[in-house]
């Protein structure tokens, strides 16, 4: 799918369903509009993928059901109504999500540079200086392994040829090798770094039906610590 096809799919779902073209992911819009045949996915997978993204952008369960019933009626291998409703119930009962590295997202991906979702989510504003990390005293606030993990993210950016603050998609073992932080501490450290405003991240999922790699990005420009963060660092 190229950039024009992505934009046309987003506009088509807006025209028919009034789903915001700026909010829905292009890959989900493409599946919803074209209902393509896939070598790696089936209608159940597609319906689940669409439902997850509609929930993500704030569509109510009842509206998602209406949209998917119309979509399903056009499918040559349509799902039974009770199967479709059960799938929607499952999506709205748990915090499912799909990252950009999932098989369906990759199959219908317009590439990062053409993806409105990716560009909006990971847009960076403001002047960036790496020395601000030390200028603002983050090394005094963070625990040693948290600082190591943060510096490991810079190393991963460098290895992949990414700009500061770009999306990093990596398994824990790669993060461990880049940072030296044991894998048992990575989730705890990411959680605190996000709470302090230094990173954004989503933990990966190993299950086929919600396949998702771990996604991380540093917040750029590097933010100043809040006063309560400074106090926690002094008391650590």
C-alpha positions as CSV (number, residue, x, y, z in Angstrom):
1,X,0.0,0.0,0.0
2,X,1.4,3.4,-1.0
3,X,0.7,6.8,0.6
4,X,-2.1,7.6,-1.8
5,X,-3.9,4.3,-1.2
6,X,-3.6,4.9,2.6
7,X,-5.1,8.3,2.4
8,X,-7.9,7.1,0.1
9,X,-8.8,4.3,2.6
10,X,-8.9,6.7,5.5
11,X,-11.1,9.0,3.6
12,X,-13.4,6.2,2.5
13,X,-14.0,5.0,6.0
14,X,-14.8,8.5,7.1
15,X,-17.3,9.0,4.2
16,X,-19.1,5.7,5.0
17,X,-18.7,5.3,8.8
18,X,-17.7,8.8,10.0
19,X,-14.5,7.4,11.5
20,X,-11.9,10.1,11.8
21,X,-9.3,9.7,9.0
22,X,-6.7,11.4,11.3
23,X,-7.3,8.9,14.1
24,X,-7.7,5.4,12.5
25,X,-4.5,3.7,11.5
26,X,-4.1,3.4,7.7
27,X,-3.6,-0.4,7.9
28,X,-6.9,-0.7,9.8
29,X,-8.7,1.7,7.4
30,X,-7.4,-0.3,4.4
31,X,-8.8,-3.6,5.8
32,X,-12.1,-2.0,6.7
33,X,-12.6,-0.4,3.3
34,X,-11.1,-3.1,0.9
35,X,-11.6,-6.3,3.0
36,X,-8.6,-7.7,1.2
37,X,-7.8,-11.4,0.9
38,X,-4.7,-12.4,2.9
39,X,-2.3,-15.3,2.8
40,X,-1.4,-14.9,6.5
41,X,-4.7,-13.7,8.1
42,X,-8.4,-14.7,8.1
43,X,-11.6,-12.7,8.5
44,X,-11.6,-13.4,12.2
45,X,-8.1,-11.9,12.5
46,X,-9.1,-8.9,10.4
47,X,-12.3,-8.3,12.4
48,X,-10.3,-8.4,15.6
49,X,-7.7,-6.0,14.2
50,X,-10.4,-3.5,13.1
51,X,-12.2,-3.7,16.4
52,X,-9.1,-3.1,18.4
53,X,-8.3,0.0,16.5
54,X,-11.9,1.3,16.6
55,X,-11.8,0.9,20.4
56,X,-8.4,2.7,20.5
57,X,-9.8,5.8,18.8
58,X,-12.8,5.9,21.1
59,X,-15.6,4.3,19.2
60,X,-18.2,2.8,21.5
61,X,-18.8,-0.9,21.5
62,X,-22.3,-0.6,19.9
63,X,-20.9,1.6,17.0
64,X,-18.0,-0.8,16.4
65,X,-20.6,-3.6,16.2
66,X,-22.6,-1.7,13.6
67,X,-19.5,-1.0,11.5
68,X,-18.2,-4.6,11.6
69,X,-21.6,-6.0,10.8
70,X,-21.6,-4.0,7.5
71,X,-18.0,-5.0,6.8
72,X,-18.8,-8.6,7.5
73,X,-21.8,-8.6,5.2
74,X,-19.5,-7.8,2.3
75,X,-17.1,-10.6,3.2
76,X,-17.3,-13.8,1.0
77,X,-16.1,-15.7,4.1
78,X,-18.3,-13.9,6.6
79,X,-18.3,-14.6,10.3
80,X,-21.5,-15.8,12.0
81,X,-23.2,-13.1,14.0
82,X,-22.6,-14.7,17.4
83,X,-18.9,-15.2,16.5
84,X,-18.6,-11.6,15.5
85,X,-20.3,-10.3,18.6
86,X,-18.2,-12.5,20.8
87,X,-15.1,-11.2,19.2
88,X,-16.2,-7.6,19.9
89,X,-17.1,-8.4,23.5
90,X,-13.6,-9.8,24.0
91,X,-11.9,-6.7,22.5
92,X,-13.9,-4.4,24.8
93,X,-13.4,-6.5,27.9
94,X,-9.5,-6.4,27.8
95,X,-6.8,-3.9,26.9
96,X,-5.8,-5.3,23.6
97,X,-3.5,-3.4,21.2
98,X,-1.5,-3.9,18.0
99,X,1.9,-2.4,17.4
100,X,3.5,-1.6,14.0
101,X,5.4,-4.8,14.0
102,X,2.4,-7.2,14.0
103,X,2.0,-9.4,10.9
104,X,-1.3,-7.7,9.8
105,X,0.1,-4.2,10.3
106,X,3.2,-5.1,8.3
107,X,1.1,-6.6,5.5
108,X,-0.9,-3.5,4.9
109,X,1.7,-0.9,6.0
110,X,2.3,2.2,3.9
111,X,5.7,2.5,5.5
112,X,6.5,4.7,8.4
113,X,7.3,7.8,6.3
114,X,3.9,7.6,4.7
115,X,1.9,6.6,7.8
116,X,-0.2,9.4,9.3
117,X,-0.6,7.5,12.6
118,X,3.1,7.0,13.0
119,X,4.0,10.5,12.0
120,X,1.5,12.1,14.4
121,X,2.4,9.8,17.3
122,X,6.1,10.2,17.0
123,X,6.4,13.8,15.8
124,X,9.1,15.7,17.7
125,X,9.1,19.4,18.4
126,X,11.7,21.7,20.0
127,X,15.4,21.8,20.2
128,X,17.3,18.7,21.2
129,X,20.5,18.5,23.1
130,X,21.7,15.2,24.6
131,X,23.7,17.1,27.3
132,X,20.4,18.3,28.8
133,X,20.1,14.9,30.4
134,X,23.0,15.8,32.7
135,X,22.3,19.5,32.7
136,X,18.9,18.8,34.2
137,X,20.4,16.4,36.8
138,X,18.6,13.2,35.6
139,X,21.6,11.1,36.6
140,X,21.0,12.2,40.2
141,X,17.3,11.3,40.1
142,X,17.5,8.0,38.4
143,X,18.8,4.8,39.8
144,X,22.0,3.5,38.2
145,X,20.3,0.8,36.1
146,X,17.6,3.2,35.0
147,X,20.3,5.6,33.7
148,X,22.0,2.6,32.0
149,X,18.7,1.6,30.3
150,X,18.1,5.2,29.1
151,X,21.6,5.3,27.6
152,X,21.0,1.9,26.1
153,X,18.1,3.4,24.1
154,X,20.5,5.9,22.7
155,X,22.8,3.1,21.7
156,X,19.9,1.3,19.9
157,X,19.0,4.5,18.1
158,X,22.7,4.7,16.9
159,X,22.9,1.1,15.8
160,X,19.7,1.4,13.8
161,X,20.6,4.7,12.3
162,X,17.6,6.4,13.9
163,X,17.2,10.0,14.8
164,X,16.8,10.8,18.6
165,X,13.3,10.1,19.7
166,X,12.5,7.7,16.9
167,X,10.5,4.6,17.5
168,X,12.6,1.6,18.6
169,X,11.1,-1.9,18.1
170,X,13.3,-4.4,20.0
171,X,13.0,-7.5,22.1
172,X,14.2,-7.5,25.7
173,X,17.4,-9.4,24.8
174,X,18.5,-6.6,22.5
175,X,17.7,-4.0,25.1
176,X,19.7,-6.0,27.6
177,X,22.7,-6.3,25.3
178,X,22.7,-2.5,24.5
179,X,22.2,-1.3,28.1
180,X,23.6,-4.1,30.3
181,X,20.4,-4.1,32.4
182,X,19.2,-7.5,33.4
183,X,15.9,-8.5,31.7
184,X,14.1,-8.9,35.0
185,X,14.6,-5.1,35.7
186,X,13.7,-3.8,32.2
187,X,9.9,-3.6,32.7
188,X,10.3,-1.9,36.1
189,X,12.8,0.6,34.7
190,X,10.7,1.4,31.6
191,X,7.7,2.0,33.8
192,X,9.5,4.5,36.0
193,X,11.2,6.3,33.0
194,X,7.7,6.7,31.5
195,X,6.2,8.0,34.7
196,X,9.0,10.6,34.9
197,X,8.3,11.7,31.4
198,X,11.6,10.5,29.8
199,X,10.1,7.8,27.5
200,X,7.0,6.4,26.0
201,X,6.7,2.6,25.7
202,X,4.4,-0.3,25.0
203,X,5.2,-3.7,26.3
204,X,5.2,-6.5,23.6
205,X,2.8,-9.4,23.6
206,X,3.8,-12.9,22.7
207,X,0.4,-14.1,21.6
208,X,-0.3,-14.7,17.9
209,X,-3.8,-13.1,18.1
210,X,-2.3,-9.9,19.6
211,X,1.2,-10.0,18.2
212,X,3.1,-6.9,19.2
213,X,6.8,-6.1,19.7
214,X,8.0,-3.9,22.5
215,X,7.9,-0.3,21.3
216,X,9.9,2.5,22.9
217,X,10.8,6.0,22.1
218,X,12.7,8.7,24.1
219,X,10.8,11.9,24.7
220,X,12.6,14.6,22.7
221,X,13.6,17.3,23.6
222,X,14.7,15.9,26.9
223,X,12.3,17.3,29.5
224,X,13.2,19.0,32.8
225,X,12.5,17.0,35.9
226,X,9.5,18.1,38.0
227,X,10.2,19.1,41.6
228,X,8.6,16.0,43.0
229,X,11.0,13.9,40.8
230,X,14.0,15.8,42.2
231,X,12.8,15.0,45.7
232,X,12.4,11.3,45.0
233,X,15.9,11.3,43.6
234,X,17.3,12.9,46.7
235,X,15.5,10.4,48.9
236,X,16.4,7.3,46.8
